[in-house]
Amino acid sequence: MSAVTKEPATAVAPQAARDEGILGYLRGYGQKVRGGDMGALPAVLGLLVLCVVFGLARPVFLTAPNFANLLTQAGPVVVIAMGLVFVLLLGEIDLSAGYTSGVCAAVLAIMLTTHGYPWYVGVAAALATGLVIGLLLGFLVAKVGIPSFVVTLAAFLGFQGTVLWLLDEGTNISVRDSVIISLENEYLSPAVGWGLAAVTVLGFAAVQLIQQRNRRRRGLKADLWQVVAFRVIGLAVLVGFAVAILNQERSRNPLFSLKGVPIIVPVVGVLLLLWTFVLRRTAYGRHIYAVGGNKEAARRAGIAVDRIRISAFVICSSMAAVGGVLLASQARSVDPNTGGSNVLLYAVAAAVIGGTSLFGGKGRVLDAVLGGLVITMIINGMGLVGWSSAYKYIATGVVLLLAASVDAFSRRRAAASS
């Protein structure tokens, strides 16, 4: 009887070795991109291109004063876009988010100025208004069955009239509360800025290490330690560089000091952490993606689809209320144009340019931040170069169309690869 020979277990080692290490990770990432999963790559590349183009055209674009101005300009649009991400994840749309922010800003201004309430009462009233609006919109979409486009278009028109009614057909109400004004017009001290940067980096490193430990404990594939270290070091360099720039003296008046991280930055950072945690680390967040991916399958899996849809509109309108507070702070007043003009268009564009799909089921809250920065850079940079508003609108429209094209291309490639 001939002996049966077994292939050594080490015969698969060369293949395993090829799949491990940095080269294997980069190969896998390249396959993901080719398969249509581009993530935030287009938005990040867009930010780099805009920095180079406008930096070369107008060196003042890359200075500390303009950097701080970019962050404060982007604040309201980014916050409103964060809420829109939840609605877009369901494959819906909210065309009323801009004027929702205007209604909530008007409520804030009336509570502060006309009735003399403290800032926290005014903010609570604005948030409550946004919550009620979201409940109404969500109910009409989920329970009555009216398409979100029609519901929110009607709300867009109705809330425009509501703002006029609240402001007595055109009254401009000045906001003088120091806390509200500080959100968009004041800065942290340099020491607090550095402390915030340290907390951010250490917190990110802790989250990464905990994730690695949990995945290995459960026998799941974890990222390479080199990749984790690269992420932490990259964030530390990016945050440290930004704080160092913002802590430079930006005032041209020797009697007046102007330096530090804008207060709006930690405000946006806290909202980013909160909603990222909700989407990525809770059952509710998984249900959002499930309903956006396939509503009928989610219903059969036992998910309360109507409740999820209503809650997404509540979050969107509540974040629009926060955006309205920031718009009031930015302008130090509220008028019939607050929340109007291009606020909605820029907010939707920010979410889509950042990587959130218009077809539902794909997107992150971070997309709103990246897309908002792209939009703000285009507006700010073209203003510095001296281009007219016509070119700003054209450029923004082209960028939005390119983002939607990338989204459609990514979905087609993902379907083909699967």
N, C-alpha and C positions, 0 to 999 in steps of 0.2 A: 504494500500500500504506500503510495507516494505521500510524502509529507506535505501538508498544506501550509504554505507560507503566508504570513500576514504582512500587509504593508505597514511599515513603521508609522507610529502616530505622528512622528515629526515630519512626515511628508507634506503635511498641510501648512507647516510652519512658514515656508516662503510666501505663500499667498496671504497668510495672516499678517506677516511682517509688512507686506505691501499695503495692507489695509490700515495699519496703525501708523502713528506718528503724524507730524505736521503735514507731510506731503499727502498722506491719506486723507487728512481733514480738509486740506485745500481741494483735493480731487473731489471729495464729496460735496463741498460747497459749490464747486464749479458745475457739478451735475445738477444740483438743486436749481442754480440760476438758469442753466440750459433747459431744465424741465419746466420753467415758468415761475419758480418761487424766488422772485427777486427781492422781496422784502423792502427794506428802506434804501437799497442800493441806488436806485435812480434819484431819489431825493437828496441823498448825501452827495452824489456826484454833481447834482445840480447846484447845491450850495457851494461846492468847491469851484465850479466853473464861474458862478456869479462873483465869488470873491476875487478870482483872478481877473476877470474881464473888467469889473467896475474898479478894482484896485489899481489896475494899469491905466484905465481911462481917467480916474479921479482918485489920486492917492489919499485924499481926505476921507474916502470911503472906509479905509482900514484904520482910521484913527480911533482913539478911545472915546471921544465925544459922540462920534457917529455910531460906534458899537453900542453904547448905552442907549442912544436914541432908537436904534433898531429893536432892542429888546422891549422898550416901553411901547413902541409903535405896534409891535406884534401881539402884545398881551391880550387885548379884547378879542381879536380874531382867533387866536389860538384857543382861548377858553371856549368860545362859542363852537369852534370846530371840534373840540373834545366831545361835546354833547352830541354833535351831529354824527360822530363816529358810531355811536350806539344805534342810531336810526339807520344809518347806511349799512351796518352789519346785518340788519334784517332785510335788506333790499328795499327799504322805504326811503322817503325823502321828507324833509321838513323845510318848506319854503318860507315859513313864518318866523324862523329863528331870529332873524335880524330885527324885525319889528317887535318880537317878543321881548328882546333885550331893551328896546326903546320904551315899551310899556312899563317894564319893571324899573327902568331908570327913572321914568316919570313918577312912579309910585314912591321910589326912594326920595326924590327931590321934594315931593309934596310933603312927605312925612317929616323930612328934616327942616324944611324952610317954612312951609305954611303952618304946620302943626307944632313945630319945635321939638320933636322927639329926638332922643339921642341916636347916634349912628347905628347901634346894634338893633334898635327897634326898626329903623328904616331898612336896614339890610334884611332883617327877618321878614318884613312886609314884602320886599321885592322878591325874596326867595319863595315865599308863600304864593305870590301872584304867579310866578313861573311854574310852580308845582300844580296849581289849579289849571293853568293853561295846558300843561302837559297831560293832565288827566282828561280834559275835554277833548283834545286832539286824539289821544290814544283811544278813548272810548268810541269816537266817531269812526276811526279807522278799523279797530279790532272788533267791536261789537255791532256797529251799524253796517259796516262793510263798505264804506265810501273809500275810494282810493286815496292814499296819502297825498298824492299830487293835488287832487281837487280840494281836499280838506284844508291843507296848509296853504294853498293858493288863495282860498277864500279867507283864511285867517290872516294872510299877508295883507290883503286889502282891508279887512276889518280892523286889524290892529293899527294900521296906518291912521285910520279914522279915530281909533281909541286914543292914540297919542295926542292927536289934535284936540280931542275933547278934554282930556286930562289937563292939557296945557292952555286951555281957553283959546283955541284956534290960533295958536302961534306964540304964546308967551315963552320967554326964555327965563328959566329959573336957575339962578346961580347956586352952586354948591359950595358952602364955606366950611363944612365940617373938616377939621384937620386930619382925622383918621381916614376918611374917605379920600381926601385929596392926596394923602401920602402914598396911597397904593400905586399911583402912576407917576408921582412927581417927587418922591423922596428916595433916599438911598441908605443902605446899611453902612455902618462904620467899617473901615478897612479890617479891623480886628474881627468883627462879627462875620464879615465876608470870608475871611480865611477859616474861621471856625466852622462856618457852614460848609465850606469846601471840604474840610477834613471829615466832617460828619457824613457828607455825601459819599466820599470815596470809601471810608471805612464801612459804612452801611452797605454799599454795593458789594464790597469784598466779602462781607459776612454773608449776604444773601447767596452769592456765588458758591461759597464754601459749603453752606448748608445744603444747597441744591445738589452739589457733588456728593456729599456724604449720604444724603437720602437716596439718591439714585443708586449708588453703589450698595447701600444696605438692602435695597429691594432687588438687587441683581439686574438693574437696568444699565444700559450703556450710558456712560457719563462723558462729558467733554474732557479733552486732554488738559492736564494741569498747565501746560504751556499756553493753551488757548485762554484759559481762565486768567492766568497771569497777564497775558497780553491785553485782555479786556480791562482789567483793573488798572494796569499801568497806563493804558490809553486814556481811560476816563480821568485818572489823576493828572495826566499831562494836559488834557483838554480843559478840565475845570481849573487847574492851577494857572494855566495861561490866561483864561478868561478873567479870573479874579485879579491877577496881576495887572492886566490891561485896565480893568474897571477901577482899580484902586489908584490909578494915576490921577494927578490933579488935572481937572478938565476946565476949570474956571480961568478966564482971561483977566478977571478982576483980582488983584492981589489982596483986596479986603474981604473977598468972599471965596470960601473953599467949596469945591464941588468934586467929590470923588466917592467911590464905593459902588457896591452892587445894587442895582435898582430893586426896590422892595417887591416889584411885580415878579421878579425871578423866583424867589422862594415860594410865592403864592402859586405860581404856575407849577413849580416843582412838587408842592404838596398835592395839588390836584392830579398831577400826572401819576404820582405814586399811588394815590387812592384809587383812581379808576383803572390803572394797570393791575393792581391787586384784585380788584373786583372782577375784571375780565379774565385774568390768567389763573387766579388761585381760589376761585369760589365756584360752587355748583351753578349759581346764577349766571356767571360769565360763560360757563360751558353751554348752558341752555341758550344764551344769546347766539353763540356760534352755531349751535344745532338748528335753531329755528331759521337763522339766516341761510344755512346750507341747504336744508330741506324741511320746509314747514310741515308737510304731511308726515314725513318720517318722524319728526320730533313729536308730533301729536300722538302718533301710534306708540312712541316710546314712553308716553305718560307725562310729557312736559305740558304745563299749562300755557299753551301758545298765546292765547289772548292776553293773559296776564303779563307775559314777557313783552309782548308788543306794546301794551299800554305803559309798562314801566320804562321802556326805552324812550318813549316820547316824554315821559315825566323827567327823566334824566336830561334829555336834550333841552327842554324848556327851562329846567332849573339851572343848567349851565349857561343858557342864554341870559338868565337873570343875573348870574355872576358877571357875565360879559357886560351887561347893562350897567352894573355898578362900576366896572372898570372904565366904561365909556364916559360915565358921568365924572369919574375921577380925572380921566385924561383931559377932558374939555373944561373941567371945573364948572360945568353947567349942563343943563338938559334943555333941548329944544325939539321942535317937531322932526328934525332930521336925525336925531339920535337913534341909532340902530338902522337907519335907512341907507340910502345911497348904495354903496357897494359892500356893506358889511356882510350881508348874507352871501353874496357871490364869492367874496374872498374867503369866507369861512368854509363853504362847500368845496371851493377850489383847494383850500389848504388840506382838507381831509383826503381828497382824491389824489392830489399831487404827492402827499406823503406816503401813499400806498394803500389806502382803504379802497376796497372794490365797490363800484356802483351796483354790482350784481348781488352783493350780500355774502356773508360768511367769511370774509377775509378783511383783516384790518386790525390796527392797534391804536391805542390812545397816543402813543408816541408819533404816529403818522401826522396827527394834527399839529404837533409842535414843529416837526421838520417842514411840513408843507407851509405852515404859517410863516416860518422864517424865509422860505423861498419867495413867497408872495411879497413879504415886507422888503426883502432885498431888491426885488425887481422895482417896486415902487420907489424905494429910497434911492437906489442907484441911478435910476433914470432921472429922478429929480435932480440929483447932483450933477449928472452929465448935462442936464439942460433940455432933455427931450420933453415934448408936450404930453399932455394927458392922453392924446390919441394913441401915441406909441405905447404908453403904459398899458392901456386896455388891450391893444393888439398883442403885445408881448405876453400879458397874463393869459389871454385867451389861447394863444398858441401853446403855452406851457401846459395849460389845463387839457387841451386836446391831445398833446403828447402823452400826458399822464394817463388819460383814458385809453389811448391807443396801447400803451404799455400794459395796462390792466387787461384789455381784451386779448392782446398777444400772449400774456402770461397764462390766462385761462385756457386759451387754445392749446398752448404747449403742454400745460398740465394735463389736459384731457387726452392729448395724443400720447403722452408718456405713460399715462395710467392704462 
